[in-house]
Amino acid sequence: MTNLNGTERARYVQGMFTRIAHRYDFMNRLMTGGQDVRWRKEVIRLAQIKPSSALLDLGAGTGDLGRQAFKQNPKAHITAADFTLEMMRAGRKTGDPPYSAADALNLPFRAGTFDAVVSGFLMRNVTDVKRTLQEQQRALKPGGRIVILDTTRPKKNLLTPFIWIHMHIIIPLLGRLISGTGDAYQYLPDSTEGFLYAEELAERMTAAGFKNVHFKRLMFGVIAIHWGERAL
């Protein structure tokens, strides 16, 4: 699946998330041992939103990041955007935030709309990382914050064999048993290993016009949070 490019890959990803939408949140909790909840709290903290802030949760899925933003700052203006209808439907069942259908490569928002743009597990799925970052940079106000939570290609270490077993055997098995879609959860390790190293994504962010770019690795180096600011 990860060898697909352009429109074919976009269609595959959209279809995959359509199939797993009904179990998406549960599988995230299970695969990460509940750690993804803590990661999302950290993403919103790094976004530094205020009561008057406009925040975009891009590739929002079921809206976990947007709901976390509401918890931390109930007066902020949150927009959740995704391009998979079933994921948005699953998110709408829980109420806020409001949703907007959107393609990350062509955002339907005016330049300088948001004080912060956050995303959770979006970037490794897009067909054009450069364009996606440029669109987020365009949608941000000068000085606005970008925060990205995603898997990252892990560097080899003593835990590499155990990480491989977890990603290539345990996760697909859980996917088949719980969601009935093992291929979707084989895509997870494949797309992670085919994605950028954390350092490379940081370089892409800088090239797209962001400054003060930083990142930190989590979960034995398989997850990373990146953050930065749009230049003034």
C-alpha positions in Angstrom: 0.0 0.0 0.0 2.8 2.4 0.8 4.2 2.1 -2.7 1.1 3.9 -4.1 1.4 7.5 -5.1 -0.8 10.5 -5.7 -4.5 9.9 -6.3 -4.2 6.2 -5.8 -2.7 6.5 -2.4 -5.1 9.2 -1.3 -8.0 6.9 -2.3 -6.5 4.0 -0.4 -6.0 6.0 2.7 -9.5 7.5 2.6 -11.0 4.0 2.1 -8.9 2.5 4.9 -10.0 5.2 7.4 -13.6 4.6 6.3 -13.3 1.0 7.2 -11.7 1.5 10.7 -13.6 4.6 11.8 -15.9 2.7 14.1 -12.9 1.3 16.1 -10.4 4.0 15.6 -10.3 5.5 19.1 -10.4 2.2 20.8 -7.5 0.8 18.7 -5.5 4.0 19.4 -5.9 3.5 23.2 -5.0 -0.2 22.9 -2.0 0.1 20.6 -0.4 2.8 22.7 -1.4 1.6 26.2 -3.4 4.8 26.6 -0.4 7.0 26.1 -1.9 8.7 23.0 -4.2 10.6 25.4 -1.2 12.1 27.2 0.4 13.0 23.8 -2.7 14.9 22.7 -2.7 16.9 25.9 0.9 17.8 25.2 0.1 18.8 21.6 -2.6 21.3 22.8 -0.3 22.6 25.5 2.4 23.3 22.9 -0.2 25.1 20.6 -0.4 27.8 23.3 -4.0 28.7 22.6 -5.8 31.5 24.4 -9.5 32.1 24.9 -9.8 34.1 21.7 -7.6 31.7 19.7 -8.7 30.1 16.4 -7.3 26.5 16.2 -7.5 24.1 13.3 -7.3 20.4 14.1 -6.2 19.1 10.7 -6.8 15.5 9.7 -8.9 15.5 12.8 -10.4 12.0 12.4 -12.8 11.5 15.3 -11.8 14.9 16.8 -9.7 13.8 19.8 -7.3 16.8 19.6 -10.2 19.3 19.1 -12.0 17.9 22.2 -8.8 18.1 24.2 -8.4 21.8 23.1 -11.9 22.5 24.4 -11.1 20.9 27.7 -7.9 23.0 28.1 -9.6 26.2 26.8 -13.4 26.1 26.4 -13.6 29.6 24.9 -11.2 28.9 22.0 -12.6 28.7 18.5 -11.9 25.1 17.3 -12.4 23.8 13.8 -11.9 20.1 13.0 -11.1 19.2 9.4 -10.9 15.8 7.7 -11.4 14.3 4.2 -13.0 11.0 5.4 -16.7 11.2 5.9 -17.0 8.2 8.2 -14.3 9.5 10.5 -16.2 12.8 10.8 -19.4 10.9 11.4 -17.8 9.0 14.2 -16.5 12.2 15.7 -19.8 14.1 15.4 -21.4 11.4 17.7 -19.4 12.9 20.6 -20.5 16.5 19.9 -17.9 19.3 19.6 -15.8 20.3 17.7 -17.6 21.5 14.5 -16.3 19.7 11.4 -15.2 21.0 7.9 -14.5 18.7 5.0 -11.0 19.5 3.8 -8.1 18.1 1.8 -4.8 18.9 3.6 -3.1 19.7 0.3 -5.7 22.3 -0.6 -7.2 23.8 2.6 -10.5 25.7 2.1 -9.5 28.5 4.5 -8.3 32.0 3.8 -4.7 32.9 4.5 -4.0 33.9 8.1 -7.1 32.4 9.5 -5.8 30.4 12.5 -3.6 31.1 15.6 -2.6 27.4 15.7 -2.8 24.3 13.5 -2.4 20.9 15.1 -2.5 17.4 13.6 -2.5 13.9 15.0 -1.2 11.1 12.7 -1.8 13.0 9.5 1.5 13.8 8.0 2.7 10.2 7.1 -0.5 9.7 5.2 -0.4 12.7 2.9 0.9 12.4 -0.7 2.9 15.6 -0.6 4.5 16.6 2.7 5.9 19.9 1.3 2.5 21.0 0.0 0.8 20.1 3.3 3.2 22.1 5.3 2.9 25.1 3.0 -0.9 25.0 3.3 -0.7 25.0 7.1 1.8 27.8 6.9 -0.5 29.8 4.7 -3.5 29.2 6.9 -1.7 30.4 10.0 -1.5 34.0 11.2 2.1 35.5 11.4 3.5 34.0 14.6 1.0 31.2 14.7 1.9 27.8 16.0 2.1 24.5 14.2 2.2 21.2 16.3 2.5 17.8 14.6 2.0 14.4 16.4 2.8 11.4 14.3 4.8 8.2 14.0 8.4 8.6 12.9 10.9 6.2 11.4 12.7 4.7 14.5 16.5 4.6 14.7 18.0 1.2 15.4 18.7 0.4 19.0 18.6 -2.5 21.5 14.8 -2.4 21.4 14.5 -2.6 17.6 13.5 -6.3 17.5 10.8 -5.8 20.1 9.5 -2.7 18.3 9.4 -4.7 15.0 7.4 -7.5 16.7 4.9 -5.0 18.2 4.4 -3.1 14.9 4.4 -6.0 12.4 2.8 -8.8 14.4 0.9 -7.6 17.4 -0.7 -4.5 15.9 -2.0 -6.2 12.7 -3.3 -9.1 14.8 -5.2 -6.7 17.1 -6.5 -4.9 14.0 -7.9 -8.2 12.6 -9.4 -9.3 15.9 -11.0 -6.0 16.9 -11.7 -4.0 13.7 -11.7 -6.9 11.2 -9.3 -5.0 9.0 -5.8 -6.4 9.4 -4.5 -4.8 6.2 -5.2 -1.3 7.6 -3.1 -2.0 10.6 -0.3 -3.5 8.5 -0.3 -0.1 6.8 0.6 1.5 10.1 4.0 0.0 10.5 4.7 0.1 6.7 3.8 3.9 6.6 5.9 4.5 9.7 9.0 2.9 8.3 8.5 4.6 5.0 8.0 8.1 6.6 10.7 10.7 7.5 13.0 10.6 10.4 12.1 13.2 13.0 15.1 15.3 12.0 14.0 15.2 8.3 10.5 16.4 9.1 12.0 19.3 11.2 14.1 20.2 8.1 11.0 20.2 5.9 9.1 22.4 8.4 12.0 25.0 8.3 12.0 24.9 4.5 8.3 25.6 4.5 8.8 28.8 6.4 8.5 27.8 10.0 11.0 29.1 12.6 11.9 27.9 16.1 11.2 24.3 15.0 11.7 21.6 17.7 10.8 18.0 18.2 10.8 15.3 20.8 10.6 11.5 20.4 8.2 9.3 22.4 7.4 5.7 22.9 10.9 4.3 22.2 11.4 6.6 19.3 8.4 5.5 17.2 6.4 8.6 17.9 7.4 12.3 17.7 5.9 15.7 18.4 7.2 18.6 16.3 6.3 22.2 16.8 7.3 25.6 15.4 6.0 29.1 14.5 5.1 30.8 11.3 7.6 33.6 10.7 6.3 37.2 11.3 
